[in-house]
Amino acid sequence: PVMVEYLRDLGAQELELVVGTHPHGDHIGGLPDVLDAYPTDTVWTSQLPYSNDYVRDFEGAVRAQGIQLEKPRPGEVFQLGSATIHVVGPVKLQYEDANNLSLVLMVEHGDNRFLFTGDMEELAEHELLEAGADLKADVLKVGHHGSYSSTGYRFLREVAPTYAVISCGAANDYGHPHEVTMSRLEDADMVIFRTDRMYTITAESDGTNIEFTWENRFAEPWRPE
């Protein structure tokens, strides 16, 4: 319901693309409400290695739209207005941990690039690097809510972002973002935005420059000295 209200506040009438990165409740659990509220053209997800209530509800909401659930592979693209969405990963179809099945997307708008990694962990990061994926981006959506198991040093060096955004709940039970991840990000000298402190974060690109705004006016991003 919160997601639906947010989209209504933006004036959304219909959705061209919905992405459920992988079959965990915190990534697809809210999408049935969204799909019930809005006509949708295309829905992407990763390979679904198992079924659960979240997956069944998600798949049912897609069927109710009268469309097929698509599972894109690296190299596929989606044109969204003046932006292009490239599917970068995962490079394998089978992983023991479903987090590594997360769809990895590069969104390009003019000269600006945004990398969205879902909950991808270091194993899948390494395999993306070995596959020669072009990961350079201005903005990195930090993997797995800032978990220590994601966002390795080599991966960060390749992405070399100017900005990092961590999506995590305030005082969450998992301790996200972990101290080791914050240390890696700070060592890489990027500006760090966190939803647990700043609430809703918006990045707006004009194709050359990126401007950030956030909901909590009392919070500020971390900036390198």
N, C-alpha and C positions, 0 to 999 in steps of 0.2 A: 504493500500500500504506500509506503514512503516513496518508493521509486516511481510509482504511478503519479503521485502528487507532484513530484519534482518535474516529471515530464510535462504534466499539465501546466505547471507554472512557466515552463519554457515555451508553451504554446504548441507543443507537438500535436499533429493531427494523425499521422501514421508513421510507421518505422520502416526504413528501407532495409536495414540490417540489424539483427540481434545476434550477439555472440555469447554463448555459454562455454567458457574456456575448457572446462572439464567437469566430470560428474560428482562434484562435492557440493553439499548443500549451501555453503556460503558463496558459491559462484553461480548456481542455477536455481537455488531454492526460491528466489523472488521472481524469477522470470515468468512462471505461469500467470501471475497477476498482471504483469506487463503485457503478455501476449493476449490475455483476455480483454484488456482495455484498449488495445490498439491493433488495427489491421497492419499486418507485417508482410513484407515481400520475401525476405530471405532470412533463414536462421542457420547459423553455423555452430557446430560443436566439434570436439575432438572424438576420437574413437572411444566408445563407451565399453570398458572391459567387464562391467558388471551392472546389475540393475539394483535399484533401491527406490524408495518412495519418491525421492527428489527426481530421479531419472524418469520414473513412470509419469509423474505429474508434468514434467517438462515435455516429454514426448507427446503426451496427450494434448497439451496446449498447442503444440506445433500442428498436430493432426487437425485440431479444430479450426486452424487457419486455412486448411485445405492445401497445404504445401508440404514438400518433402524436407525432412531434416538433413542438411548438407554437412559433410565431413571433409572440408577442403584439405588439400595437401600442399606442401611447400611449392612455391612457384605460381600458385593461383592468385589472382588479383580481383579486387572489387572497386569499381569507380563510385565514389560518394561525393557528388558535387564536384568541386575543384580539388578534392583530395583523392589519393589512391591508397588502398589498403592492400599490402602484400602479405601473404601467408609465408612465414619464415620457418616455422617449426610446429610440431616436433618432427625430427628427421626419422624417427622410428615409430612403428605402429604398436609395439609391445613394450611396456615397462612394468616392473613389479609395483612401483608406486604410481598411482594415478596422477599425482601432481606433475610428473614428468611428461604426461600426455597433454598437458595444457597447450592450447593453441597459442602460438607466438606470432604477433602481428606487428608489422611496421607500417605506420601511417605517415604518408608523405604529403605535405601541402606546400607547394613552392619549394623553397630551400629548407624548410623545417621538417624534421623527422622525429616521430614519437614511437618508442618501442614498448609494446605491452607484452608482458611475459607470463601472465597468469600466476600459477604456483610452481612454475618450472624450478627445479633444483639443480645443483651443481653437475650432476651426471648428464642431464639433458643440455645444460649450458655447454659442457665440454664437447658433447657430440655435435652441437651446432657449430662450434668453433672449428672442429675437425672437418666438418663438411664445407667449410669455407664461406659460411653465411655472412653477408654484409650486415653488420649489426650497428654501425656507427649511427648515433642518434643524438639529438639535442636534449630530448626528455626521455628518461627511463622510468617506467612504472615498475618499481622495485618488486622482485619476485617474492611470492609467498609471504606477503605482509611484513617483510623485513626479517624473516626467519634466518637463523645462522646457516641453514642448509642451502641457501640460495645466494646469488650475487657474489660469486667468487672473484678474487683479484684479477685473474686473467680475463674473465668475462667483462669486468668493469673497464679494464684497459682497452679492450676492443670497442666497447660501446662509447667510452669517453664522453659521457653526457655532461652538459652544462647544468642540468636540473635533474633531480630525482624526486619522485613522488611515492610516498609510502602510504598505502591504504590499510589502516588497522583501527580497531575499536579502542576507545579509551579504557585503560585499566583492564585490558583483555586477559583471559586466563592463560594465554600462551606466552605472555611476556614479550610480545611483538611491539616494536622492533627490537631484536636482540642487540646487546652491546657490541658483539663482534661485527655485526653487519653495519651498525652505525659507525664503528671505527673504520671499516673499509671505505664507506662512503665519504667520511670526513677526510680520510687520507687522500682521496681522489679529488678533493677540492671542488666540490659541486655545491650548488644551493639545494637544500633539502627541505621538502614540504611534507608534513605529516597530518593525516586526517584526524588522528586522535587528539591533536592539539588545535588544529586549524579548522576542523570540520570540513564542509564541502569545499573542494579546491577546483578551480576552473582555469584551464590554460587556453588562451585564444591566440590563434596564429593568423597573421595577414600574409603569410607566405615568406616573409623575411624575418619579422620579429615575433617573439612570443611574450604575451603579457599574462601574468598570473593574478587571480583574485581569489579570496577565500572568505569564508563565512565569519570566522571568529576574529573580530578586529583587534582583539587584545593579544593575539598570537603573532609571531613572526617566524619566517623560515630561518633555518640555520644557514649561515653564510661563512665561507672561508675567510680567515683574517687576512 
